[in-house]
Amino acid sequence: MKTVVDPEIAFNIVDLGLVYDIQVKGNSVSIKMTLTTPACPFGPELIEEVKRKVGVLQGVGKADVEIVWEPPWAPDKMSDYAKMELGIG
């Protein structure tokens, strides 16, 4: 999922801290993630891209994405790498 980029911030969703949980059961993958804001215009595109990228992995038959709002996303959820690259303290 590091190849899925949030177009508003131009950084991958994993390092942005948008992916909260991944569960694998058999050949099904369930992903809980959030968006930087509930008004994110790219939400539907990000969800579909995550489903596509995970769905083509060997052994995956189905990929589901659930958008969650708790806990709310904040810049402190970003990886140290993302903070450094984006100049966030």
JOZIBEL-V482106 format. One record per residue. N is the residue number from 1. RES is the residue in one small letter. PHI is phi as a letter, one per 40 degrees, with the letter a starting at -180 (none if undefined). OMEGA is omega in whole degrees, 0 to 359 (NA if undefined). BURIAL is b if it has 24 or more other C-alpha atoms within 12 Angstrom, else e. Layout:
BEGIN
n res phi omega burial
N RES PHI OMEGA BURIAL
N RES PHI OMEGA BURIAL
END
This chain:
BEGIN
n res phi omega burial
1 m none 177 b
2 k c 177 e
3 t c 177 e
4 v c 186 b
5 v b 173 b
6 d c 185 b
7 p c 180 e
8 e c 183 e
9 i b 180 e
10 a g 178 e
11 f a 185 b
12 n c 186 b
13 i c 179 b
14 v c 180 b
15 d c 175 b
16 l c 179 b
17 g g 181 b
18 l c 180 b
19 v c 184 b
20 y c 184 b
21 d a 175 e
22 i b 178 e
23 q b 178 e
24 v b 177 e
25 k b 184 e
26 g g 179 e
27 n b 178 e
28 s b 178 e
29 v b 177 b
30 s b 183 b
31 i b 171 b
32 k b 180 b
33 m a 178 b
34 t b 175 b
35 l b 181 b
36 t c 178 b
37 t a 177 e
38 p d 181 e
39 a c 182 e
40 c d 182 e
41 p c 183 e
42 f c 181 e
43 g d 181 b
44 p d 179 e
45 e c 179 e
46 l c 179 b
47 i d 181 b
48 e c 179 e
49 e c 177 b
50 v c 179 b
51 k d 180 b
52 r c 184 e
53 k c 180 b
54 v c 183 b
55 g c 180 b
56 v c 179 e
57 l c 180 e
58 q d 178 e
59 g g 180 e
60 v c 177 e
61 g c 183 e
62 k a 176 b
63 a b 178 b
64 d b 178 b
65 v b 175 b
66 e b 176 b
67 i c 179 b
68 v b 181 e
69 w b 177 e
70 e b 354 e
71 p c 179 e
72 p c 179 e
73 w c 174 e
74 a a 182 e
75 p d 180 e
76 d c 178 e
77 k c 181 b
78 m c 176 b
79 s c 177 e
80 d d 178 e
81 y c 180 e
82 a c 179 b
83 k d 180 e
84 m c 181 e
85 e c 182 e
86 l c 177 e
87 g g 179 e
88 i b 186 e
89 g d NA e
END
